[in-house]
């Protein structure tokens, strides 16, 4: 794995191809649909949603969208609850720190487990645990005994569960759609996530004003039923898991060796760590902007979060509609990260609700293009036996510096000003974008190597 261009290529095993899934999904008397026949792909506007031709992905999309709407409702309600209990920007950072720290400690070991267990069963378990956590927070809030300590403890518990859930879901996508439709499925997955970001915060803002915070937590708990049901309803080809003949530490070293040796993967992960851990942590202060700078209250906070989701949905639809060319992926990386950086800086200097909504929309559009392109490249570079471990590194990169970043942003917002803290975050994202420009040729060479290896394997 020392040669950057001769890396493991995603295998085309029969268990992961669309044709195999179609055969698995079909009943004894069912005829395969034309768009599920290997070698045929939908054209026109349907190409933007081609991953939807897979029944399992349609089930997952509907269930996960419902669950994520509830998750975003809880995210908004939880931040508002902490602000109501403490009126402290620093405590918002502490809660975020408590949520991220367990992921930082557990994620790499979780990736080893993801590579050696039934991923569907793992996701069902993690979703059930997150559901119980939401109901617990709802009960504490409804009874009026909730304290910020309770929120911190439950945030930490959710972090432990998410350390397994996040890489598990990322690695599970290829089992639903196969390699051919993987880029489109990732784009649609991002669109789903951000559609929920649009709907959930808006609903939460109105629910908080009308019936209180606890309702958001309770509805989030109920929403997990949808995704758990969708996972049980899937029909998947049997996936044979390699027996655990070597230690977990050795498995972990194998994943780390791949990431270090494959420099395009290494640089992608480093930039994700810097941007997500420092630049994007400006979001910790959005409740402070809504309450103290824009004077928009809980509804305004919900609208600010929803605006970012609107931008992300628009960006994801555009992303899914493209052909997914090698050059296009690199353009999504650079344009998306530059747009994100400038929009964060704009949000930091804005004192107008309308301008703040516009900049939040641009952050959403830019960030979705950058992150989806990164995710796609990482999964196209790696082989399936390492996929869970590499996606756990991706999770770690996404989360890694974030606990410290959240604390730092909260500290700057508390002791200097929220505006200055957000501008600093945007400047750090801009620095990441400039570094990215210097590595584009490396990514292009790696993509060319992958395409060449796929051609050879097809002969």
C-alpha positions as a printed NumPy array, in Angstrom:
array([[  0.   ,   0.   ,   0.   ],
       [  2.991,   2.296,  -0.286],
       [  2.231,   3.337,  -3.873],
       [ -0.315,   6.149,  -3.838],
       [ -1.77 ,   5.081,  -7.172],
       [ -1.868,   1.329,  -6.607],
       [ -4.35 ,   1.22 ,  -3.762],
       [ -7.108,  -1.296,  -3.067],
       [ -9.985,  -0.632,  -5.427],
       [-13.559,  -1.218,  -4.238],
       [-14.303,  -4.785,  -5.142],
       [-17.097,  -5.671,  -7.499],
       [-18.197,  -8.751,  -5.612],
       [-21.557, -10.153,  -6.561],
       [-22.931,  -9.547,  -3.083],
       [-22.609,  -5.807,  -3.52 ],
       [-23.767,  -5.289,  -7.09 ],
       [-27.157,  -3.818,  -8.034],
       [-27.992,  -6.993,  -9.937],
       [-27.433,  -9.122,  -6.844],
       [-29.58 ,  -6.798,  -4.779],
       [-32.351,  -6.902,  -7.356],
       [-32.325, -10.679,  -7.206],
       [-32.379, -10.564,  -3.42 ],
       [-35.249,  -8.064,  -3.345],
       [-37.406,  -9.829,  -5.905],
       [-39.968, -12.332,  -4.782],
       [-40.278, -15.792,  -6.376],
       [-42.715, -14.518,  -9.018],
       [-41.385, -10.997,  -9.402],
       [-39.946,  -9.631, -12.611],
       [-36.909,  -7.347, -12.292],
       [-37.618,  -3.763, -13.244],
       [-35.727,  -2.522, -16.313],
       [-33.796,   0.048, -14.305],
       [-32.544,  -2.665, -11.938],
       [-30.952,  -4.737, -14.684],
       [-27.164,  -4.57 , -14.575],
       [-25.738,  -2.219, -17.159],
       [-28.876,  -0.077, -17.532],
       [-29.016,   3.291, -15.831],
       [-31.834,   5.849, -15.679],
       [-31.453,   8.938, -17.831],
       [-32.6  ,  12.54 , -17.661],
       [-33.91 ,  13.899, -14.385],
       [-34.153,  10.349, -13.013],
       [-30.356,  10.161, -13.069],
       [-30.29 ,  12.562, -10.113],
       [-32.198,   9.963,  -8.073],
       [-30.844,   6.763,  -9.625],
       [-29.946,   5.252,  -6.238],
       [-33.703,   5.213,  -5.523],
       [-34.104,   2.3  ,  -7.94 ],
       [-32.849,   0.104,  -5.085],
       [-35.668,  -0.932,  -2.754],
       [-33.431,  -1.128,   0.288],
       [-32.182,   2.411,  -0.243],
       [-35.751,   3.712,  -0.646],
       [-36.688,   2.131,   2.679],
       [-33.577,   3.544,   4.329],
       [-34.138,   7.007,   2.846],
       [-37.685,   7.297,   4.179],
       [-36.923,   5.948,   7.633],
       [-33.712,   7.881,   8.078],
       [-35.288,  11.146,   6.876],
       [-37.999,  10.817,   9.524],
       [-35.449,  10.036,  12.225],
       [-33.11 ,  12.86 ,  11.243],
       [-35.917,  15.41 ,  11.371],
       [-36.411,  14.351,  14.978],
       [-32.67 ,  14.516,  15.637],
       [-32.452,  18.091,  14.381],
       [-35.481,  19.01 ,  16.483],
       [-33.63 ,  17.685,  19.527],
       [-30.398,  19.477,  18.544],
       [-32.153,  22.846,  18.467],
       [-34.195,  22.153,  21.599],
       [-31.158,  20.918,  23.535],
       [-29.113,  24.036,  22.736],
       [-32.038,  26.239,  23.686],
       [-32.507,  24.3  ,  26.925],
       [-28.831,  24.778,  27.864],
       [-29.053,  28.487,  27.072],
       [-32.243,  28.737,  29.143],
       [-30.663,  26.927,  32.103],
       [-27.314,  28.743,  32.056],
       [-27.397,  31.692,  29.604],
       [-23.757,  30.798,  28.915],
       [-21.98 ,  30.472,  25.569],
       [-19.292,  28.477,  27.359],
       [-21.802,  25.853,  28.549],
       [-22.996,  25.4  ,  24.967],
       [-19.39 ,  24.534,  24.148],
       [-19.162,  22.174,  27.136],
       [-22.221,  20.193,  25.994],
       [-20.781,  19.911,  22.5  ],
       [-17.471,  18.814,  24.016],
       [-19.252,  16.109,  26.042],
       [-20.923,  14.81 ,  22.885],
       [-17.742,  14.757,  20.801],
       [-15.186,  13.462,  23.306],
       [-16.459,   9.833,  23.473],
       [-16.449,   9.674,  19.665],
       [-12.838,  10.824,  19.724],
       [-11.903,   8.06 ,  22.163],
       [-13.917,   5.176,  20.711],
       [-14.304,   5.775,  16.95 ],
       [-11.208,   3.931,  15.699],
       [-11.994,   0.786,  17.7  ],
       [-15.606,   1.039,  16.531],
       [-14.401,   0.946,  12.917],
       [-12.756,  -2.438,  13.506],
       [-16.048,  -3.769,  14.863],
       [-18.007,  -2.308,  11.92 ],
       [-15.8  ,  -4.312,   9.534],
       [-16.553,  -7.605,  11.336],
       [-20.232,  -7.542,  12.331],
       [-23.582,  -7.417,  10.568],
       [-23.86 ,  -3.683,   9.904],
       [-27.652,  -3.661,   9.752],
       [-27.967,  -5.236,  13.208],
       [-25.391,  -2.822,  14.575],
       [-27.332,   0.193,  13.271],
       [-30.606,  -1.159,  14.704],
       [-28.954,  -1.422,  18.114],
       [-27.461,   2.069,  18.013],
       [-30.743,   3.63 ,  16.869],
       [-32.618,   1.905,  19.712],
       [-30.138,   3.262,  22.275],
       [-30.418,   6.791,  20.885],
       [-34.205,   6.482,  21.083],
       [-34.024,   5.61 ,  24.794],
       [-31.732,   8.589,  25.395],
       [-34.225,  10.957,  23.76 ],
       [-37.098,   9.621,  25.87 ],
       [-34.988,  10.025,  29.026],
       [-34.272,  13.691,  28.254],
       [-37.953,  14.259,  27.46 ],
       [-38.976,  12.775,  30.828],
       [-36.438,  14.881,  32.741],
       [-37.588,  18.059,  31.014],
       [-41.303,  17.363,  31.35 ],
       [-41.004,  16.692,  35.075],
       [-39.058,  19.929,  35.568],
       [-36.035,  18.297,  37.235],
       [-33.638,  18.641,  34.3  ],
       [-30.262,  20.281,  34.999],
       [-27.396,  21.049,  32.688],
       [-25.52 ,  18.104,  34.234],
       [-28.209,  15.745,  32.896],
       [-27.84 ,  17.208,  29.411],
       [-24.059,  16.761,  29.547],
       [-24.313,  13.109,  30.687],
       [-26.831,  12.21 ,  27.972],
       [-24.768,  14.054,  25.356],
       [-21.757,  11.931,  26.35 ],
       [-23.85 ,   8.743,  26.142],
       [-25.052,   9.738,  22.669],
       [-21.431,  10.31 ,  21.698],
       [-20.447,   6.755,  22.649],
       [-23.336,   5.311,  20.635],
       [-22.627,   7.594,  17.662],
       [-19.025,   6.38 ,  17.543],
       [-20.44 ,   3.063,  16.29 ],
       [-23.478,   4.431,  14.47 ],
       [-21.734,   6.938,  12.185],
       [-19.119,   4.683,  10.526],
       [-21.659,   1.857,  10.495],
       [-24.145,   3.892,   8.463],
       [-21.445,   5.247,   6.147],
       [-20.133,   1.758,   5.378],
       [-23.667,   0.33 ,   5.046],
       [-24.575,   2.509,   2.043],
       [-22.601,   0.374,  -0.427],
       [-24.477,  -2.747,   0.738],
       [-27.747,  -1.119,  -0.307],
       [-26.805,   0.27 ,  -3.731],
       [-23.545,  -1.332,  -4.893],
       [-20.515,   0.517,  -6.223],
       [-22.072,   1.846,  -9.425],
       [-24.602,   4.035,  -7.625],
       [-22.481,   4.781,  -4.543],
       [-21.636,   8.422,  -5.476],
       [-25.304,   9.189,  -6.149],
       [-26.392,   7.453,  -2.931],
       [-23.9  ,   9.55 ,  -0.941],
       [-25.25 ,  12.723,  -2.563],
       [-28.845,  11.698,  -1.816],
       [-27.857,  10.737,   1.725],
       [-26.437,  14.236,   2.154],
       [-29.598,  15.738,   0.674],
       [-31.68 ,  13.709,   3.146],
       [-29.552,  14.85 ,   6.077],
       [-29.901,  18.478,   5.114],
       [-33.569,  18.273,   4.22 ],
       [-33.987,  17.169,   7.816],
       [-31.802,  20.099,   8.886],
       [-34.245,  22.373,   7.066],
       [-37.442,  20.853,   8.445],
       [-36.393,  19.839,  11.971],
       [-35.131,  23.197,  13.303],
       [-38.108,  25.066,  11.836],
       [-40.522,  22.666,  13.556],
       [-38.523,  22.852,  16.779],
       [-38.58 ,  26.636,  16.83 ],
       [-42.371,  26.696,  16.634],
       [-42.839,  23.794,  19.081],
       [-40.594,  25.434,  21.672],
       [-42.653,  28.61 ,  21.437],
       [-46.012,  26.806,  21.472],
       [-45.735,  23.746,  23.754],
       [-42.231,  23.73 ,  25.208],
       [-38.862,  22.062,  24.798],
       [-39.766,  18.574,  26.07 ],
       [-42.06 ,  17.87 ,  23.108],
       [-39.089,  18.055,  20.748],
       [-37.215,  15.399,  22.722],
       [-40.254,  13.12 ,  22.865],
       [-40.986,  13.406,  19.143],
       [-37.351,  12.654,  18.398],
       [-37.661,   9.443,  20.398],
       [-40.713,   8.429,  18.386],
       [-38.956,   9.21 ,  15.097],
       [-36.403,   6.429,  15.634],
       [-39.184,   3.875,  15.168],
       [-39.274,   4.742,  11.447],
       [-35.619,   3.996,  10.752],
       [-35.622,   0.838,  12.905],
       [-38.653,  -0.457,  10.983],
       [-37.015,   0.341,   7.617],
       [-33.897,  -1.624,   8.573],
       [-35.95 ,  -4.682,   9.606],
       [-37.904,  -4.477,   6.318],
       [-34.805,  -4.673,   4.09 ],
       [-33.854,  -7.792,   2.14 ],
       [-30.076,  -7.937,   1.841],
       [-27.697, -10.355,   0.217],
       [-25.782, -12.429,   2.747],
       [-22.549, -10.755,   3.752],
       [-19.798, -13.067,   4.967],
       [-17.725, -11.543,   7.723],
       [-14.075, -12.424,   8.079],
       [-13.441, -14.25 ,  11.371],
       [-11.551, -12.352,  14.066],
       [ -8.305, -14.299,  13.722],
       [ -6.093, -11.357,  14.7  ],
       [ -6.273,  -8.802,  17.487],
       [ -8.27 ,  -5.603,  17.358],
       [ -5.077,  -3.561,  17.684],
       [ -3.607,  -5.235,  14.605],
       [ -6.799,  -4.529,  12.656],
       [ -6.591,  -0.941,  13.793],
       [ -2.961,  -0.717,  12.666],
       [ -3.943,  -2.044,   9.231],
       [ -6.436,   0.769,   8.823],
       [ -3.963,   3.369,  10.09 ],
       [ -1.251,   2.06 ,   7.744],
       [ -3.576,   2.431,   4.761],
       [ -4.535,   5.993,   5.706],
       [ -0.887,   6.998,   6.195],
       [  0.406,   5.306,   3.027],
       [ -2.37 ,   6.548,   0.75 ],
       [ -1.577,  10.246,   0.784],
       [ -4.756,  11.472,  -0.97 ],
       [ -6.811,   9.812,   1.77 ],
       [ -4.492,  11.237,   4.425],
       [ -4.804,  14.818,   3.155],
       [ -8.567,  14.557,   2.73 ],
       [ -8.899,  13.448,   6.36 ],
       [ -6.541,  16.144,   7.682],
       [ -8.497,  18.907,   5.939],
       [-11.8  ,  17.522,   7.212],
       [-10.355,  17.505,  10.737],
       [ -9.206,  21.12 ,  10.546],
       [-12.339,  22.489,   8.895],
       [-14.875,  20.518,  10.941],
       [-12.993,  20.8  ,  14.205],
       [-12.296,  24.521,  14.025],
       [-14.029,  26.327,  11.165],
       [-17.509,  24.809,  11.355],
       [-17.597,  25.077,  15.156],
       [-18.897,  28.626,  14.719],
       [-22.307,  26.905,  14.879],
       [-21.901,  26.616,  18.667],
       [-22.639,  30.348,  18.844],
       [-25.708,  30.443,  16.567],
       [-28.094,  30.401,  19.581],
       [-26.198,  33.395,  21.013],
       [-26.529,  35.273,  17.712],
       [-30.253,  34.493,  17.553],
       [-30.924,  35.646,  21.113],
       [-28.49 ,  38.476,  21.812],
       [-27.364,  39.909,  18.454],
       [-30.235,  39.384,  16.015],
       [-32.889,  39.448,  18.802],
       [-34.892,  36.781,  16.962],
       [-35.605,  34.333,  19.817],
       [-36.225,  30.607,  19.479],
       [-38.073,  30.951,  16.185],
       [-35.198,  32.943,  14.731],
       [-32.755,  30.271,  15.884],
       [-34.831,  27.619,  14.16 ],
       [-34.924,  29.689,  10.966],
       [-31.139,  30.199,  11.   ],
       [-30.576,  26.462,  11.309],
       [-33.227,  25.76 ,   8.674],
       [-31.623,  28.236,   6.254],
       [-28.39 ,  26.257,   6.342],
       [-30.426,  23.151,   5.6  ],
       [-32.156,  24.822,   2.634],
       [-28.799,  25.715,   1.133],
       [-27.533,  22.194,   1.693],
       [-30.583,  20.617,   0.036],
       [-30.186,  22.847,  -3.018],
       [-26.486,  22.031,  -3.138],
       [-27.137,  18.302,  -2.736],
       [-29.744,  18.242,  -5.538],
       [-27.261,  19.96 ,  -7.844],
       [-24.574,  17.507,  -6.738],
       [-26.771,  14.466,  -7.375],
       [-27.696,  15.77 , -10.842],
       [-24.104,  15.925, -12.045],
       [-22.359,  13.088, -13.807],
       [-19.875,  12.543, -10.977],
       [-16.788,  12.987, -13.139],
       [-13.336,  12.987, -11.559],
       [-12.856,  16.67 , -12.31 ],
       [-16.328,  17.469, -11.002],
       [-15.527,  15.888,  -7.629],
       [-12.422,  18.046,  -7.294],
       [-14.417,  21.145,  -8.214],
       [-16.971,  20.291,  -5.54 ],
       [-14.148,  20.064,  -2.995],
       [-12.628,  23.453,  -3.752],
       [-15.704,  25.539,  -4.58 ],
       [-17.606,  24.08 ,  -1.647],
       [-14.887,  24.822,   0.893],
       [-14.233,  28.366,  -0.354],
       [-17.966,  29.153,  -0.311],
       [-18.255,  27.783,   3.226],
       [-15.347,  29.911,   4.472],
       [-16.552,  33.208,   3.003],
       [-20.127,  32.584,   4.177],
       [-19.005,  31.91 ,   7.773],
       [-17.072,  35.194,   7.784],
       [-20.161,  36.95 ,   6.402],
       [-22.313,  35.498,   9.169],
       [-19.864,  36.739,  11.774],
       [-20.047,  40.375,  10.617],
       [-23.8  ,  40.422,  10.001],
       [-26.246,  42.206,  12.269],
       [-29.19 ,  41.727,   9.88 ],
       [-31.475,  38.719,  10.097],
       [-31.896,  38.604,   6.316],
       [-28.155,  38.713,   5.66 ],
       [-27.574,  36.095,   8.337],
       [-30.14 ,  33.809,   6.703],
       [-28.449,  34.304,   3.324],
       [-25.   ,  33.475,   4.676],
       [-26.346,  30.404,   6.478],
       [-27.834,  29.237,   3.183],
       [-24.447,  29.629,   1.496],
       [-22.719,  27.722,   4.319],
       [-25.114,  24.835,   3.774],
       [-24.609,  24.747,  -0.002],
       [-20.832,  24.963,   0.254],
       [-20.418,  22.486,   3.071],
       [-22.571,  19.809,   1.465],
       [-20.565,  19.892,  -1.755],
       [-17.258,  19.737,   0.092],
       [-18.226,  16.939,   2.508],
       [-20.085,  14.788,  -0.037],
       [-17.167,  14.975,  -2.467],
       [-14.76 ,  14.022,   0.334],
       [-16.926,  11.08 ,   1.379],
       [-17.238,   9.864,  -2.214],
       [-13.5  ,  10.013,  -2.871],
       [-12.669,   8.179,   0.349],
       [-15.086,   5.338,  -0.417],
       [-13.98 ,   5.007,  -4.041],
       [-10.345,   4.753,  -2.984],
       [-10.78 ,   2.037,  -0.328],
       [-11.522,  -1.703,  -0.548],
       [-14.554,  -3.136,   1.234],
       [-12.545,  -5.048,   3.858],
       [-11.1  ,  -1.723,   5.066],
       [-14.189,   0.407,   4.513],
       [-15.426,   0.443,   8.109],
       [-12.005,   1.371,   9.461],
       [-11.446,   4.15 ,   6.924],
       [-14.914,   5.556,   7.596],
       [-14.134,   5.463,  11.32 ],
       [-11.069,   7.595,  10.548],
       [-13.424,   9.872,   8.621],
       [-15.696,  10.058,  11.658],
       [-12.679,  10.757,  13.848],
       [-11.504,  13.496,  11.477],
       [-14.964,  15.03 ,  11.449],
       [-15.137,  14.947,  15.237],
       [-11.482,  14.818,  16.35 ],
       [-10.594,  18.451,  17.045],
       [-14.24 ,  19.449,  17.515],
       [-14.33 ,  19.   ,  21.332],
       [-11.448,  21.434,  21.738],
       [-12.772,  23.611,  18.921],
       [-16.186,  23.879,  20.568],
       [-14.621,  24.851,  23.888],
       [-12.339,  27.379,  22.203],
       [-15.179,  28.989,  20.255],
       [-17.347,  29.1  ,  23.38 ],
       [-14.472,  30.692,  25.322],
       [-13.816,  33.306,  22.624],
       [-17.523,  34.103,  22.392],
       [-17.776,  34.471,  26.17 ],
       [-14.608,  36.498,  26.837],
       [-14.216,  38.525,  23.625],
       [-17.241,  38.66 ,  21.354],
       [-19.367,  36.158,  19.393],
       [-18.698,  38.131,  16.196],
       [-14.914,  37.875,  16.564],
       [-15.104,  34.159,  17.328],
       [-17.135,  33.433,  14.186],
       [-14.828,  35.499,  11.949],
       [-11.855,  33.535,  13.295],
       [-13.65 ,  30.288,  12.449],
       [-14.288,  31.465,   8.891],
       [-10.656,  32.501,   8.484],
       [ -9.5  ,  29.026,   9.538],
       [-11.842,  27.449,   6.959],
       [-10.374,  29.765,   4.327],
       [ -6.875,  28.568,   5.241],
       [ -8.045,  24.959,   4.708],
       [ -9.372,  25.893,   1.273],
       [ -6.025,  27.402,   0.297],
       [ -4.211,  24.238,   1.434],
       [ -6.662,  22.169,  -0.608],
       [ -5.631,  24.011,  -3.778],
       [ -2.068,  22.769,  -3.344],
       [ -3.178,  19.109,  -3.276],
       [ -5.53 ,  18.945,  -6.267],
       [ -2.936,  17.312,  -8.559],
       [ -2.404,  14.56 ,  -5.995],
       [ -6.147,  13.825,  -5.911],
       [ -6.308,  13.845,  -9.726],
       [ -3.487,  11.305,  -9.973],
       [ -5.169,   9.032,  -7.425],
       [ -8.487,   9.204,  -9.304],
       [ -6.72 ,   8.312, -12.551],
       [ -5.166,   5.291, -10.847],
       [ -8.564,   4.106,  -9.606],
       [-10.148,   4.476, -13.051],
       [ -7.278,   2.611, -14.713],
       [ -7.521,  -0.265, -12.22 ],
       [-11.285,  -0.517, -12.798],
       [-10.767,  -0.742, -16.554],
       [ -8.182,  -3.5  , -16.127],
       [-10.452,  -5.476, -13.775],
       [-13.321,  -5.235, -16.264],
       [-11.295,  -6.774, -19.102]])
